[in-house]
């Protein structure tokens, strides 16, 4: 942040921190509520495991509480239930699926004919036999069948835990369990807060992540963190009644945690924008809009594009770094998945990206109205901090993405007066990433 800020900008700095303090004041209670609800569900899952040892209990979920505390919305939280199966002994069959690096996006999980130790996975309740006697596998583990078995086990476990006083009365009801397309939805009460968990059976899978493998020295992340993260297994989760797909959600959460270990306002900027998104851009959750996962991807990209510690030393500047990346994504209608850049996170949404762009642009131009903690917090809104000429520039990309060229970025960053980037290659890298011509692990990134 430059020491020669415009006076109006300098006056507004305390407002950003006041808004952040209000968000932080809720984090501890949100984390506690989450942990209480999670403990209830883990107790039930322990009973599920006792009934059927094929389903394990995952206790390594400490990062989920952190992520829940950062969010402002109460959208569902995934609870993974690992299957007790030797994934390396299974056969991955890709029925015309696209590729993610060198591994499958979707696949069938086949049990080999000579597979040892897999007897418990060739029973009719989770398995469908192959009609092709010459195939390498004798059949497949079927996601829809696994979900159905898990649902029955959960109902029985909830009844058992309530009958034996293992869970707090009223914290969990079996009739709140719903079997949806790819997961089981379950409501858990924690004090006054009710948290919806999406219970998902998963197969732990060793899977190459070429993007991370080629970026172990990527700027913006703690030294050695990417090397540790790529050693983690990914999860195969239900993709349809018959198919499984690769999920890298756990790796993304690990990356988010790694950013939190660095000094600066990286996670604070995410929390601020998530709160603004929930309250202003999504009308307190009443309108469709960006999700926490969208904003998390924006932060991960911004951390690579702006790797210097001074880029994140000041809260307002940190938020605007996310805003510039987000505006670029909305203008080009492309938010690449951080670990799979060929996948556009905005592609299959029903969002009105033009309208959303205008809301984000309005916040970037005049954030004060959205930073109110209460209607009585501020009086009249001050005038916009940027002139009409820059406002017009901001609006151009919504109709013509070609304006998001290097020269346009130079003007935009200069007018905002919060960026002082000497290395123009970062701007070029952003353009290349969002045109799908480079990846994080590419030689030019």
N, C-alpha and C positions, 0 to 999 in steps of 0.2 A: 504494500500500500504506500503510495507516495505521501510525503509530508506536506505536499502542496495541494491538499484537497480543497474543493469548493466549500465555502462556509456552510451552505445548506446541507451538504453531505456530512460534514463533521458534526453538525448539530444533531443529526439523526442517529448517530452511532449508539447512544445510550438506549434508544428505542429497540434496536435489534437485540441488545443484550437483555433488556427487560423482557422481551418476548421469549428469548431463549431460557431465561430463568423460570418463567412460568411453565414452559415445557418440561424443564428439568425437575421442577417441583412435583411432577406427576410420575416421573420415571420410577422412583423407588416403590411407590404403591402399585404401579402397573406390574413391575417385576415380581413383587410379592404375590399379587393376585394370580399371575401366571404360574408361579411355582406351586402355589396351593392347588390350583386346578390341575396342573401336571401331575402332582403327587397323587391326587385322586385317580387319575387315569392310569398312572403307572401301577397303582395297587390293583386295579381291575385287570391290567395286562399281565401282572404276575399270576393272577388266577387263571387267565387264559393259557399261559405257559404251563401251569400245573395240570390243566385239563388236556392240553395237546402240546407236547414238547417241540413240535415242528415250528411253533411260533415263539420267537424270542422277545425279550424286553430290552429296549435300547435306553441305557442310562446315561449315555454320553451326549446329552442335549443341553449343556450349559450355555451354549451360544444362542439358543432359541429365546431364552429369557431376555438376553441383551437386545435382540432384534425386536421382540415384542415391546420392550420398554421404549425403544426409539420411535415406534409408530404412534400415530394419533388415532387411527381407525381401529375398529375391533373386527376386522376381517378374519376369516378362519385361519387356524394354524395347523400345519401338517404334523401329524404324529406317525412316524414311520415304525412299522412292525417288521423287523427282519425275519426272513425265513431261515430255518436251520437246514441249510443245504450247501453242499460243496459246489460253488458256482463254477469252479474250474473243471469239474467233471461233467457239466452240462454242455449241450451243443447249442450254439446260437445260430439260428436260421433266419436269414433276412429275406422275406418274401417281397422282393422288389423295393425294399426300403431305400431311402436316401442315406448318404453317409455323413457321419459326424467325425471328421478326421479319419482314422483307420477303424473306427468301431461303428456299431449299428445305432441308428436313431430308434428304429423299431425292430423287433425280432420275436420269433417264437423260441421258447426254451424247451429244447428236446432232451429227453433222457436216453442216453446211449444203450444199446441192447446189452452190452457187456458191462454196464456201469455198476460198480460195487459201492455199497453203502447208500444207495438211493432207493431202497425198497419202500421206504415210507412215502415216497413221492410218486409211486405208480399205483396208488389206490384210487378207486373210482371217484372219490369226493374232490380230488384236486387234479386228476389226470385224465387225458383222453388218448386212447390207444391209436396208433397209426395204422391205416389200412394198407399201407405200402410195405410189404414184407421185405423188400430189398433196401429200404431206407436205413441209414445209419442209426437212427433213433427208433425206439419202440413206441414213442408217443410224446406228448407235450404236457408240461405243467400249464394249466389254463388259468389266467388271471380272474375271470368271472367266477370260476369254481372256488378259487382261493378266497375271494371276497365273501362268497356265500358262507363258507365254513367259518371264516373269521367273525361274520355277523352273528351266527348262532352261538359261537363261543363267547362273544362279548355279552350277549343277552344273559346267558347262563352265569357268567362271571359277575355281572352287575347284581343279579338276584342273590347270588351267594354272598357277595361282599356286604350287601345291605342286611341280609339275614343275620350275618355274624358280626355286625357292627364294625366292619373294617373301613367303611367310608362314612363321612358325616351325613346324617339324614338330610335329604333334599339337595345334596350336591350333585347327584347324578340319577337320572331316571332312564330306565330301559326304553320307554316309549319315545324318548327323544332321538333314538338311534334310527337313522335313515340310510338305506343302501342306495347310493347314487351311482352314476355311471362308472366312475373310476375310483371311488373311495367310499368310506363309511362316515357319515356326518353324525357327530355326537356333541350335545350341549353339556357343559360342566359348569356348575356354579362355584364361584369363589368369592365369598362375602357378598357384596352388592353387584359384582360384575359377573356376567355369564360369558364364557369363552366357548366358541365353537371350534372343535377339533375335527380335522379331516383325517381319519385313521386310514393309513395306506400300507398294504403289505409290500415289502421291498425285498429284492435279492441283491446282496452286496456283490459288487462286480469290479474286478480290476480292469480299468479302462484307460487307455492313453488319452491325454489331453494335449494335443499338439500345440495349441495356442500357448499354454503355460510352459510346456517343455522348451519352446523357443524363446521364452521371455523371462527366464529365471533371473536375469539381471535387469528386468524392466524398471525404469525409474518410477518413483511414486509409491513403492511398496517397501517395507522393511527388508533389509538384506537377509537372504536365506528363507524368507517366508514362503515364496512361491515354490521353492524346492520341497519344503515340508508339505505344502498343501497338495502338490501333484502326486505325492506318495499315498494319499488317501483314496479309498475305494469310492466309486460312485454308486448310485442306486438304480436298479431296474424297477420301474413302477408300472402299474397297468396303463396301457395305452388304448386298449379296446377289450372286447370280450375275449379275444384270442391272443393279442399282441402285448408285449412289454416294450417300454422305451427307456432310454437313458435319461436320468435326471441328475443335474449337476447343482441342485439347490444347496446341498451341503457345502460344496466347494465355494460357492458364491458367499455363503454365510461366513466361512472361514476367511475369505478375502476381506469381507467387511470388518471382521474382528481384527485382522492384521492392520487395517487402516486406523482402527481405533487406538492402536498402541503407539501411533505417531503423535507428536505434539501438533497442535493446531486445531482447526475447527472443521475437519472433514465430516465427522459424524454429526456434529452440531448443525452443519449446513443441511445435511440430509433431514434431520429432525425438523428444522425450521420449514423447509419446503414441503415435507410431508404434512405438517400441520396446516400450512397455507393451502395445500392441495385439498385436504379434507374439508377445511372450513370454508374456503372461498371458491376454489375451482370446482369442487364437487358438491357445493351447497350443503355442508355438514353431512356428507354421505348420501344425500338424497338424489344426486344426479350421477350418471356414469362418468368416469374420468380416469386419470392415471392411478396406478396402483403403487404400493410401496416397492414392489419388484421393479417397476419401470424406473422409479427414482433411484433405486439402488444401482441399477445399471448405469444411469447417468453419472452417479458419483464415481463408480469404478473407472469409467472412461475418463472423467475429468481428472482423476488422480494420476492417470498416465500422461495426459496431455499437459497437465500443470504439476510437474513433480517436485518443484523446489519448495522447501519448507516455508519460505516467505509467501508463497502463493496462498497459504492456508493460515497465516498468522493472524489475520483480522477477519472477524465474523462476516461483515458485510461483503468483503471481497470474496470470501469463500463461497457465499451463497450465489454471488453473481457468476462465479466460474461454472457452477452447476446450471445456472439460468442460460448462459450462452450455449452450452452443450445441448440443453433441453430445447431451446429455440431452434437450433440447427436441426435436431432430430425431427421436430414437429414440422419444420419447413420442408425438409426433404422426405418426410413421411417414412423415416427409416431410423429405428433405434436398434442397433445390432446387439444381439446377445453377446455378453462379454467373453464367454468361452466358446461361442459358436457364432462368429460374426456373420456367417451367411444367413442366419436366421434373424428376421426382422420382428422385434417384439411388438411392433405396431401394425403388423400386416393383417392379422386375423381378428382385429378388434372392431367393434361397431362404434368407435368413438368418432365424434365430429372433430377432426383434427384442426380444421380451420377455426372453429369457435374456440377450441382449447388453446390454439396459438394466440388468439386475441386476448384471452384471459391471462396467459403467462406474460405476454408482452405488456399488458396493462400493469401487472404487478411489477415487472422490471422497470417500467417508467415511473410508477408512483406506488411504492410498496406500503406507504403509511397506513392506508385504509385497511389493508389485510393484516397488519401487525397489531391490531387492537386486541387486547385480551378481553375487554368488556366494552360495552357500548359507551360507558361513561369514562373510558380510559383517556380518550383524546377528544378535543373539540373539533373545530373545523379542520378538514384535511388541508395540508399545505399544497401549493401548486406543484405540478410535476417537476421533477429534478432535472429532466432533460428536455431540450428544446423540441419544437415541432419538426425541425428538419431531421433530427435523429429518430423521432417517433415515426416519421414517414419511412425512413430507412428500415426500421424494425418491422414495419407492416409489409414491406415489399415481398419478402420470401414466402409469405403465406400463399401467394398466388404464383410466384415464379422462383423455384429453388435455385436457379442459376445465379441469383444475387448472392448466394452463400459462397462466394469465391474468396480467395485470400485477401484481395483488396478490400472487399466488404468487411471481412473480419477486422482488418487493421483499423478501418474507420469506426466500427462499432466499439471495439475495445478502447480506442482512444477517447471516444465521446463519453463512455461510461466513467472514465477517470479512475477505475479501480484496478486496471491491468497495466503492467509495465513489463511486457514480454520482449526480450531481446532476441530470443531464438524463434524466428519466424517459421522454422521447420515444424514447430508444434502445430501451427495453424494448418499447414499443408498436410500434416499427418491426419488431422481431424477430417479434412475433406476426403482424403483417400480412404480412411476407415469407413466413412458413411457412404462412399461410392462403391464399397465392397471390393476395392482393389488391393487392400493390404489388410493384414491382421496384426494382432498384438505381437505375435511371434515372428512376423516377417522380417526380412533383412533390412528393409527400409524404414521400419517403424521405430 
